[in-house]
Amino acid sequence: MKRFFLSLIIMVSPFIANAEIASGNDCGKECSWSISDDGTLTILGKGDMKNWSASQTPWAAYASKVNSIKVGEGITSIGNWAFFVFHASEISLPNTLTSIGASAITWMDNLKELHLPDSLLYVGNGAFYGLTELENIVIPDSVISIGADAFGRDYKLKSITIGDKTILEGDPFKDPTDDRVYTGGQAQGGTVVFCTGQISQCKDNFGDYRDKVQEANKKTINGVTYVYDKNGNLVVKDGKRFEKRIYTVEEAAAVSKPTGNTFKLRYK
């Protein structure tokens, strides 16, 4: 009899350790989800996840219990607002993923690293908005486009590496409520040039790259043509204009844009 009970305990214990506190089949045509008692939200299946509005996912009520997110192989798209306001410190993404929807991975205060698969093609508007602890991110060369405000309010972000063929839709860094100063565009080697703090410090950080552009404010580096204005701000890259982020007081008066609008002025 003792052996019987011992065997029963051994058989049941793995299921107890991985018990689900919630689950469902309503996250896509061929997708299912579950949350284990250790706080792991798992998405399994194949194809695209659904798109949602903020806090409308079937797991939204359990967001405070989730500390890690695993999206299984076979999933091709993460839907809009899929992972909104989580305290998760880890996200695992599959090598089948091709698209990350608008505001899909947003407002996470514990996520310090985010590894994107080489299969990824599209990053939606505000996709990584409010990842307040994220410091670095590498966008794979496979990515065709990145939506507007994709990195807004990522306050600790120090560097972003983006392939030179990736299209930046709108302004991926636009956020009129924070104090960062963006010098605009992409620097040599794919690292986006931007910084936090005083404008004088931002100019110093940008100086090493800016100093390579001397001849009539135009220079071709690695086949890419850059044009700068008299203040060293990047104005054109390969024929595409960039909205300036640093203005002198005189320039600000000339363009007549009030501080605090969509293109918040930065004064030297």
N, C-alpha and C positions, 0 to 999 in steps of 0.2 A: 504494500500500500504506500509506504514512504517513497519507494522508487517511482510509483505512478505519479504522485504529487510533484516530485522533483522534475520528472520529465515534462509534466504539464507546465510548470513554471518556466522551464527552459524554452518550451515552444511558444509561450505567450509573451515573454518578456520583450522580444524584438518588436512586436506589434505595439506594446505599451510605450516603448521608447520613441516610436515614430507615429504616435497617435495624432490624428487630425482634429483640429478644433473647428475647421470650416472647410468646405469644398464646393465645387459646382462645375457645370459644363456650359456656362453661359458667357464665355469670354471670346468666342469665335466659333466659326462653323465646325471646326475640328480641333478645338482647344478645350482643355480643362484646367482647373486651378485647384490648389489646396494650400492650406496653412497648417503646418505641423506644430506640435506643442513646444518645439524648440525655437519657434519664431521664424521659420523659413517659408516664404511664399514661393510656390513652384508653379510654373506654367508649362504644361505639356501638350503635345499634339503636333499639328503641322498647319502650315498656311498662315494667314493673317489673323492677328487679334482684332477685336472690335475697336471702334473709336468711341470715346465717352466724353462727357462734360466733366468739369471739376467735381471731384468727390462723388461721382456717380458709378464707380466701378463696383462690382459685387463684393469686393474685399475691402472697400473703403472703411467699413465699420470696425475692421480689425487692424487698421493701419498702425496704431500704437503698439501692437504686439509683434510687428514684423521687424526683425533685425537683419535679415538677408533675403535676397531675391534671386531666384534661379529661373532663367528662361531656357527651356530645353531645346535640343537640336530638332530641327524640323519647323520651328516657328520662323516665319519670314518677315513679320512686321509687328512692331510694338505700337499699339493704338494710342491715339490722342489721350492725354491725361491718365495714362495707365497706372503710373506710379507717382502719385501726387501726395505730398506731405507724409513722408515716411521718415523713420529714424534709422533706416537700414544703413549698415556700414559696409555692405558688400553687395555687388550685383554681378551676376554671371550671365553673359550673353552668348548665344549660339553662333556657330560658324555659318549658319544658314540665313542669318538676319540680313535683310537688304534695306529696311526702312525703319526709322525711329520717328514716330509721329510728333505733332505739335504738343508741347508741354508734357511730353511722355515721361520724362525722368526729372521731376522738379521738386524744389523745396525739400531737400534732404540735408539735415544738419550734421550727419555723421559720415557721409561718404567722402573719403579722401582720394580714392583711386577709381578710375573708370576705364576699363580696357574695351576698346571697340574692335569688332572682328573685321578682317580684310574683305568680307563679303558685303559690307555696308555700302549703300549707294546714296541714300538720301537722309538728311537730318532736318526735321521740321522746325517751324518757328518756335522759339522758346523751349527747344527740346531739353536743354540742360539748365534751365533757368533756376536760380536760387540754390545751387549746390554750394552752400556757404563754406564748406571745408575743402573743396576740391582745389588742388594747387597746380596740377599739370594735366594736360590731355593731349593725346596724339590722334589726329584725324587720319585714318588710313587713306592712301592714295586712291583707293577705289571710290571714295565719296565724290559724287558729281556735284552736289549742291548742299549748302548749309543755310537754313532759314534765318530770317531776321530775329534778333534778340536771343539767339540760341544760348549765349553765355551770360545773359543779363544777371546781375546781382550774384555772380560767382566771386565773392569778395576777396578770396585768398588766391585766386588764380594768378599764377606767375608767368606761365608760358603756354602757348597753344601752337602746335605744329600742324600746318595745313599744307597739303600738296599744291603745287603751283597751277594745277589744272582744275582745282576745285572752285566752283562759282560761289561767291558770297552774296546771297540774296539780301537786299536791303542792307541793314547794319546789324551783324550778329552780336555786336557788343553794345548796342544802343540801350541806355538805361538812364533816363533823365533824373532819376532820384539819387544816384550815387555820385561820388566825387572823383571817379577815375577820369583820367585824361587820355584819350586815344589819339595817337598821332596818325592813325589810319593805314589801311592797306596791309600788304604782306611784305615782310622783309626778306632779304636773301636767305635761302635755305629753308624758307617756308614758315619761319616763326613769326607770328603776328606781333608787331611792335606796339605795346601799350604799357602803361604803368600807373601806379597809384601815388598819391602824395602831392608835393608841391610841383608846380609847373616847371620850375627851374630844374628840379631833379629829373623830371620827365624829359626835358630837353637834353640833359646830359646823357641819359640812357639812350636816347635816339641819336646822339651826336656821332658815335662811331660809324653808324650806317649812313647817316646824312652826309658826313664828310667825304664819302666816296662819290657824291654827286656834286661836282664843282662846275663843270663846263657848261655855262649858260643854263644852269639849273636843270640840265638834262643829262642822263647817262644811261647807257645800255649795259646791264650786268647779266651775264648768263642768258643773253638773248631777250631779256625783258627791259623795256624802256620805262624809266622813272622820271617824272618831272616834279620839281618842287617850287614853291613860291619863294618870295624874298626872305621869309621867316623860317624856311626849312621845313615847312609842312608838306607832306606828300599830297599832290594835287591830282596827278594822273599816273596810272600804272597801265601800260600797254593800251593806251587809248581810252581807258575807263576812268572817269572822274570820281573822286572821293569827297564826301562831305567833310569839310575841315572841322577840327575839334579845338583848335587853339586860335584865338583872334587877338589882335591888338585892340585897344579901346577905339582907335580910329576905324579899324576894319569893322568892328561891331556896329559902330554908328552908320557906316556905309551900307551894310547889308540890312540894317533895320530889323533885326530879329530879336525879340524880347528874350531875356534869360528865362529858362524854365520851359521853353516850348519843346517840341519834338527833338530839335537839334540844339540842345542846351549849349550856350556859348561858354567858352573857356577863355579867361582873360590872362594875358601875360602881365 
